[in-house]
Amino acid sequence: MSSGLNIFVLVKQVPDQGSKAGINPDGTIDRAKAKRMLNPFDRFALQAALHAKKNYGGKVSAISMGPPPAVEILLECLEHGVDDAYLLSDRRLAASDTLATAFALFKTVAHVGKPDLVFCGLQTTDGDTAQVGPQLAERMGLPQITYCEDFSIEGNKVHGRRIIEGGYQKVVSEMPLLITVANSYHPLEYKSFRGAWRVQRLARNEEELKKYIHTVDLDLVGADPERTGLKGSPTIVAATEKVGEIGGNCRMHEGQSIDHLVKDVVKETNLAQFMTV
Ligand SMILES: Cc1cc2nc3c(=O)[nH]c(=O)nc-3n(C[C@H](O)[C@H](O)[C@H](O)COP(=O)(O)OP(=O)(O)OC[C@H]3O[C@@H](n4cnc5c(N)ncnc54)[C@H](O)[C@@H]3O)c2cc1C
């Protein structure tokens, strides 16, 4: 492969777990109220895609489906070193379940090109189904290595190590291939100075930015709107209940000696009753 691998990584913007997202009356997440972040599981997929490029050569394209603010995570991907990015954004996608999402992503991937490798995260922290990767592979007619925590490439073959209960399994597959990356893969490295500088420069020039982040809609990728959104989603959310808030109140103790700080915290949190000294 003289021009190297054509690598795609699928990334989703999710509500920040520490922020207070509400639930709409229909059971969906009220995303407008939540802060946003790159799905933590997709950080491993991104690192795997960047490793594949670094070790075997090629180009990485990041692909996301979501509302316009999802461009933020694509900028983040550019800062980390992806070459270009695609955002599928269309009001008709609202209320898509995993079947509709995988269909829309499949059409977007086909619009972008023919990948050798497609990387997905294991799951998301909001939908949390872990269905989209395998469904996408199925639609694309690709073999898949799920729960993959390490891989190497020899010729046209990918040797992957996937987690199974109580151990791991070594598998080999030919490319093209879809890989869902386990969170025991290498953590995402820091953004490169060059990448961050490039994005800062791009962010100042909308026309220049459009050369790297392409926003597409259902018509452009040739996806039938009847097969996306509520119409294309056979899943019904019967009920969603909020059982608790992640995070809590935090007070910083600073500016004194360690001894003093520890005593302060013990007193404030009423920990003394559990201590023997
Ligand atoms: C009836 C119903 C209505 C819904 N309505 C809405 C709604 O209005 N708005 C809404 O945002 N969600 C909605 N959802 C949730 C939506 O279906 C899921 O968020 C979406 O299908 C992805 O599933 P997941 O988050 O479980 O992804 P998973 O299957 O857990 O994700 C696995 C991997 O697939 C890739 N991936 C998943 N989603 C995307 C994406 N969007 N872009 C790029 N890569 C991706 C990532 O690599 C990710 O790590 C609805 C769900 C149902 C069942």
The ligand as an SDF file (V2000), in Angstrom:
LIG
                    3D

 53 58  0  0  0  0  0  0  0  0999 V2000
  -35.9150    6.1310   20.6930 C   0  0  0  0  0  0  0  0  0  0  0  0
  -34.6010    6.8380   20.8520 C   0  0  0  0  0  0  0  0  0  0  0  0
  -34.5210    8.1880   20.6520 C   0  0  0  0  0  0  0  0  0  0  0  0
  -33.3080    8.8290   20.7490 C   0  0  0  0  0  0  0  0  0  0  0  0
  -33.2700   10.1650   20.5330 N   0  0  0  0  0  0  0  0  0  0  0  0
  -32.1000   10.8080   20.5590 C   0  0  0  0  0  0  0  0  0  0  0  0
  -32.0140   12.1970   20.2600 C   0  0  0  0  0  0  0  0  0  0  0  0
  -33.0210   12.8630   19.9850 O   0  0  0  0  0  0  0  0  0  0  0  0
  -30.7880   12.7920   20.2700 N   0  0  0  0  0  0  0  0  0  0  0  0
  -29.6850   12.0680   20.5740 C   0  0  0  0  0  0  0  0  0  0  0  0
  -28.5860   12.6290   20.5370 O   0  0  0  0  0  0  0  0  0  0  0  0
  -29.7320   10.7670   20.8710 N   0  0  0  0  0  0  0  0  0  0  0  0
  -30.9050   10.0980   20.8660 C   0  0  0  0  0  0  0  0  0  0  0  0
  -30.9520    8.7870   21.1620 N   0  0  0  0  0  0  0  0  0  0  0  0
  -29.7300    8.1040   21.4940 C   0  0  0  0  0  0  0  0  0  0  0  0
  -29.1060    7.6230   20.2020 C   0  0  0  0  0  0  0  0  0  0  0  0
  -29.8250    6.5940   19.6560 O   0  0  0  0  0  0  0  0  0  0  0  0
  -27.7470    7.0970   20.5060 C   0  0  0  0  0  0  0  0  0  0  0  0
  -27.0320    8.0890   21.1830 O   0  0  0  0  0  0  0  0  0  0  0  0
  -27.0140    6.7710   19.2250 C   0  0  0  0  0  0  0  0  0  0  0  0
  -27.7360    5.8240   18.4880 O   0  0  0  0  0  0  0  0  0  0  0  0
  -25.6770    6.1680   19.4750 C   0  0  0  0  0  0  0  0  0  0  0  0
  -25.8300    5.0830   20.3460 O   0  0  0  0  0  0  0  0  0  0  0  0
  -24.9320    5.0210   21.6040 P   0  0  0  0  0  0  0  0  0  0  0  0
  -24.7700    6.3870   22.1540 O   0  0  0  0  0  0  0  0  0  0  0  0
  -25.4690    3.9600   22.4820 O   0  0  0  0  0  0  0  0  0  0  0  0
  -23.5460    4.5860   20.9520 O   0  0  0  0  0  0  0  0  0  0  0  0
  -22.6820    3.2920   21.2090 P   0  0  0  0  0  0  0  0  0  0  0  0
  -23.1890    2.1940   20.3810 O   0  0  0  0  0  0  0  0  0  0  0  0
  -22.5490    3.0280   22.6890 O   0  0  0  0  0  0  0  0  0  0  0  0
  -21.3300    3.8550   20.6130 O   0  0  0  0  0  0  0  0  0  0  0  0
  -20.2640    3.0180   20.1650 C   0  0  0  0  0  0  0  0  0  0  0  0
  -19.3480    3.8160   19.2930 C   0  0  0  0  0  0  0  0  0  0  0  0
  -20.0060    4.1320   18.0750 O   0  0  0  0  0  0  0  0  0  0  0  0
  -19.5770    5.4130   17.6100 C   0  0  0  0  0  0  0  0  0  0  0  0
  -20.7100    6.3410   17.6170 N   0  0  0  0  0  0  0  0  0  0  0  0
  -21.8830    6.2470   18.2750 C   0  0  0  0  0  0  0  0  0  0  0  0
  -22.6540    7.3070   18.0040 N   0  0  0  0  0  0  0  0  0  0  0  0
  -21.9600    8.0990   17.1650 C   0  0  0  0  0  0  0  0  0  0  0  0
  -22.2060    9.3540   16.5350 C   0  0  0  0  0  0  0  0  0  0  0  0
  -23.3420   10.0310   16.7330 N   0  0  0  0  0  0  0  0  0  0  0  0
  -21.2520    9.8690   15.7280 N   0  0  0  0  0  0  0  0  0  0  0  0
  -20.0890    9.2090   15.5100 C   0  0  0  0  0  0  0  0  0  0  0  0
  -19.8000    8.0250   16.0870 N   0  0  0  0  0  0  0  0  0  0  0  0
  -20.7100    7.4870   16.8930 C   0  0  0  0  0  0  0  0  0  0  0  0
  -18.5030    5.8890   18.5830 C   0  0  0  0  0  0  0  0  0  0  0  0
  -17.2560    5.4490   18.1330 O   0  0  0  0  0  0  0  0  0  0  0  0
  -18.9000    5.1630   19.8580 C   0  0  0  0  0  0  0  0  0  0  0  0
  -17.8540    5.0130   20.7720 O   0  0  0  0  0  0  0  0  0  0  0  0
  -32.1440    8.1210   21.0860 C   0  0  0  0  0  0  0  0  0  0  0  0
  -32.2410    6.7460   21.3180 C   0  0  0  0  0  0  0  0  0  0  0  0
  -33.4380    6.1140   21.2040 C   0  0  0  0  0  0  0  0  0  0  0  0
  -33.4870    4.6530   21.4710 C   0  0  0  0  0  0  0  0  0  0  0  0
  1  2  1  0
  2  3  1  0
  2 52  2  0
  3  4  2  0
  4  5  1  0
  4 50  1  0
  5  6  2  0
  6  7  1  0
  6 13  1  0
  7  8  2  0
  7  9  1  0
  9 10  1  0
 10 11  2  0
 10 12  1  0
 12 13  2  0
 13 14  1  0
 14 15  1  0
 14 50  1  0
 15 16  1  0
 16 17  1  0
 16 18  1  0
 18 19  1  0
 18 20  1  0
 20 21  1  0
 20 22  1  0
 22 23  1  0
 23 24  1  0
 24 25  2  0
 24 26  1  0
 24 27  1  0
 27 28  1  0
 28 29  2  0
 28 30  1  0
 28 31  1  0
 31 32  1  0
 32 33  1  0
 33 34  1  0
 33 48  1  0
 34 35  1  0
 35 36  1  0
 35 46  1  0
 36 37  1  0
 36 45  1  0
 37 38  2  0
 38 39  1  0
 39 40  1  0
 39 45  2  0
 40 41  1  0
 40 42  2  0
 42 43  1  0
 43 44  2  0
 44 45  1  0
 46 47  1  0
 46 48  1  0
 48 49  1  0
 50 51  2  0
 51 52  1  0
 52 53  1  0
M  END
$$$$
